[in-house]
Amino acid sequence: MNSCFLIFWELISRRLEDEVEISLLSKAIRKLSPREQTIIRLRFGLGKENAAEKTQKEVADLLGISQSYISRLEKRIMKRLKKEIVKYE
């Protein structure tokens, strides 16, 4: 009986942690410019259920810019997201 309770507790805890992480990420993404938000949402399939991740090349083609520019933007965006998430923790 104890082991069932522990497994249940671990599952609940993990789910709560996931929800908190998703909430933090959502807040951080909202701090980005609309263009940056679009890039991150397209790249990682965020914002819509069953949205597929796209490659940097696919995102670049959709936005009409070069893949190398997407790569540079993505690195900058990820740094900003990390800073924002640290603020909220």
Backbone hydrogen bonds, N-H to C=O, Kabsch-Sander energy under -0.5 kcal/mol:
donor,donor_aa,acceptor,acceptor_aa,energy
5,F,1,M,-1.9
6,L,2,N,-2.4
7,I,3,S,-2.4
8,F,4,C,-2.5
9,W,5,F,-2.9
10,E,6,L,-2.6
11,L,7,I,-2.3
12,I,8,F,-2.4
13,S,9,W,-2.8
14,R,10,E,-2.7
15,R,11,L,-2.2
16,L,12,I,-2.5
17,E,13,S,-2.5
18,D,14,R,-2.4
19,E,15,R,-2.4
20,V,16,L,-2.3
21,E,17,E,-2.6
22,I,18,D,-2.6
23,S,19,E,-2.3
24,L,20,V,-2.7
25,L,21,E,-2.5
26,S,22,I,-2.5
27,K,23,S,-2.4
28,A,24,L,-2.4
29,I,25,L,-2.7
30,R,26,S,-1.9
31,K,27,K,-0.7
31,K,28,A,-1.0
32,L,29,I,-1.6
37,Q,33,S,-2.8
38,T,34,P,-2.3
39,I,35,R,-2.3
40,I,36,E,-2.4
41,R,37,Q,-2.8
42,L,38,T,-2.6
43,R,39,I,-2.7
44,F,40,I,-2.3
45,G,41,R,-0.9
46,L,41,R,-1.4
51,A,48,K,-1.7
54,K,42,L,-1.0
54,K,43,R,-0.5
59,V,55,T,-2.4
60,A,56,Q,-2.8
61,D,57,K,-2.6
62,L,58,E,-2.3
63,L,59,V,-2.3
64,G,60,A,-1.2
65,I,60,A,-2.1
70,I,66,S,-1.9
71,S,67,Q,-2.4
72,R,68,S,-2.1
73,L,69,Y,-2.8
74,E,70,I,-3.1
75,K,71,S,-2.0
76,R,72,R,-2.1
77,I,73,L,-3.0
78,M,74,E,-2.7
79,K,75,K,-1.8
80,R,76,R,-2.0
81,L,77,I,-2.7
82,K,78,M,-2.3
83,K,79,K,-2.2
84,E,80,R,-2.4
85,I,81,L,-2.8
86,V,82,K,-2.3
87,K,83,K,-1.7
88,Y,84,E,-1.5
89,E,85,I,-1.4
